[in-house]
Amino acid sequence: MSDVRKVVLAYSGGLDTSVAVRWIAEKYGCEVVCFCADVGQDEDLEAARAKALRVGASKAVLSDL
């Protein structure tokens, strides 16, 4: 078991980061918090936030940068 208790993952909502949420939680036995930055892209970040929670993130943070 690792000493890692919490990981913040730069989350896009795509397949790769969605799979990473579960893998990190299982591999390291830790809490995963997803962070998604709005930098003006034309994407539905609220949908990405909801997906992060569905795939196992304990929290999903959106920030308008």
Backbone bond lengths (Angstrom), bond angles and torsions (degrees), N, CA, C in turn:
res aa  C-N    CA-C-N  psi(-1)  N-CA   C-N-CA  omega(-1)  CA-C   N-CA-C  phi
1 M - - - 1.458 - - 1.521 108.43 -
2 S 1.289 115.19 142.46 1.453 122.85 -177.66 1.526 110.93 -90.05
3 D 1.329 115.67 161.02 1.461 120.94 174.68 1.525 111.98 -82.13
4 V 1.334 116.72 -4.22 1.457 121.42 -179.80 1.525 108.79 -69.88
5 R 1.329 116.88 126.80 1.463 120.52 -179.32 1.515 112.63 -111.60
6 K 1.341 115.63 -27.24 1.461 119.70 -178.34 1.526 108.43 -148.57
7 V 1.325 115.20 138.37 1.463 121.89 178.26 1.514 108.14 -126.78
8 V 1.337 116.45 137.48 1.460 121.46 172.82 1.527 106.26 -104.06
9 L 1.322 115.80 122.91 1.458 122.25 -177.08 1.518 109.75 -110.51
10 A 1.336 117.01 126.06 1.458 121.47 172.66 1.523 105.94 -68.38
11 Y 1.307 116.69 111.04 1.464 122.85 -167.55 1.520 111.35 -110.74
12 S 1.343 115.95 129.99 1.468 120.65 179.88 1.523 112.89 -103.19
13 G 1.318 116.50 -20.20 1.461 120.28 -175.63 1.517 112.42 93.22
14 G 1.315 116.55 -2.92 1.461 121.14 179.02 1.527 111.85 -81.37
15 L 1.313 115.08 177.89 1.462 121.29 -177.59 1.524 111.70 -61.18
16 D 1.323 117.30 -43.92 1.465 119.98 -175.40 1.529 112.60 -63.37
17 T 1.313 118.33 -47.53 1.464 119.20 -179.10 1.530 111.40 -75.32
18 S 1.322 117.63 -27.02 1.462 119.95 176.96 1.522 110.77 -68.06
19 V 1.314 117.39 -41.44 1.466 121.42 176.68 1.533 109.50 -67.99
20 A 1.326 116.75 -36.60 1.464 121.06 -178.63 1.528 111.88 -61.90
21 V 1.314 118.02 -33.98 1.474 120.96 179.83 1.521 109.65 -56.33
22 R 1.300 117.03 -54.06 1.462 121.75 -177.77 1.530 111.25 -66.22
23 W 1.343 116.64 -42.59 1.460 121.05 -178.03 1.528 110.79 -62.12
24 I 1.318 117.42 -46.30 1.467 121.08 179.94 1.525 110.50 -61.78
25 A 1.328 116.47 -45.56 1.471 120.49 -179.78 1.519 111.20 -60.00
26 E 1.332 117.20 -43.44 1.464 120.61 -178.67 1.528 112.11 -74.75
27 K 1.317 117.89 -42.90 1.460 122.65 -177.19 1.521 111.68 -65.40
28 Y 1.326 117.13 -42.92 1.457 121.11 -174.80 1.525 113.96 -106.70
29 G 1.326 116.71 -4.99 1.458 120.08 178.78 1.519 112.35 60.22
30 C 1.325 116.33 40.81 1.459 119.80 -175.18 1.527 111.36 -127.20
31 E 1.303 113.81 170.11 1.461 122.27 175.80 1.527 108.35 -79.87
32 V 1.331 117.04 139.46 1.464 121.32 178.03 1.526 108.57 -116.75
33 V 1.329 114.89 124.71 1.454 122.53 176.01 1.522 106.42 -110.87
34 C 1.323 117.20 127.46 1.463 121.04 -179.84 1.526 109.94 -96.95
35 F 1.331 115.18 138.90 1.466 121.65 178.22 1.521 108.26 -122.84
36 C 1.311 115.88 128.83 1.459 121.66 -179.91 1.520 108.37 -128.77
37 A 1.327 116.38 125.73 1.466 121.45 -177.00 1.523 110.41 -103.82
38 D 1.324 115.62 130.86 1.462 121.80 173.97 1.527 107.08 -92.24
39 V 1.326 115.27 108.56 1.460 120.67 179.41 1.526 110.19 -115.17
40 G 1.336 115.18 28.04 1.457 120.97 176.18 1.518 114.60 96.52
41 Q 1.320 117.27 2.85 1.461 119.89 178.95 1.529 110.03 -68.59
42 D 1.304 116.27 155.44 1.462 122.05 -178.34 1.533 109.09 -93.90
43 E 1.333 116.40 70.48 1.458 122.14 -179.74 1.523 109.19 -134.02
44 D 1.326 115.32 154.64 1.457 121.11 177.70 1.525 109.21 -86.07
45 L 1.317 116.13 92.02 1.460 119.88 -176.29 1.523 112.56 -74.34
46 E 1.314 118.10 -24.03 1.472 119.90 174.75 1.535 109.58 -65.21
47 A 1.322 116.88 -36.84 1.466 120.48 176.50 1.527 110.06 -66.51
48 A 1.320 117.15 -39.50 1.470 121.10 177.70 1.523 110.16 -63.98
49 R 1.329 116.94 -40.52 1.467 120.79 178.15 1.521 110.94 -61.76
50 A 1.320 116.08 -45.26 1.468 120.75 179.08 1.530 110.92 -63.41
51 K 1.322 116.90 -40.19 1.464 120.89 179.50 1.522 110.95 -64.78
52 A 1.332 117.21 -40.91 1.465 120.75 178.49 1.520 110.85 -57.17
53 L 1.312 116.64 -43.23 1.459 120.78 178.68 1.525 111.37 -67.30
54 R 1.335 117.15 -38.67 1.469 120.96 178.78 1.528 112.08 -63.74
55 V 1.335 117.42 -36.05 1.468 119.15 -176.33 1.527 112.73 -87.58
56 G 1.341 117.39 0.71 1.450 118.72 170.87 1.517 118.00 122.61
57 A 1.310 118.60 0.86 1.464 119.65 177.11 1.526 109.13 -67.07
58 S 1.324 116.46 142.64 1.464 119.44 178.32 1.520 111.49 -77.98
59 K 1.330 115.29 -23.08 1.465 121.42 -178.82 1.520 107.23 -156.77
60 A 1.325 116.28 149.04 1.471 121.27 176.35 1.519 107.53 -132.28
61 V 1.314 116.05 122.33 1.454 122.57 -175.35 1.533 108.82 -111.02
62 L 1.329 116.23 129.47 1.466 121.95 173.75 1.523 107.61 -110.07
63 S 1.319 115.50 138.14 1.455 118.87 178.06 1.516 109.44 -133.73
64 D 1.331 116.84 128.64 1.451 122.38 177.42 1.518 108.04 -86.77
65 L 1.325 115.85 103.83 1.452 119.95 -177.35 1.509 111.35 -99.89
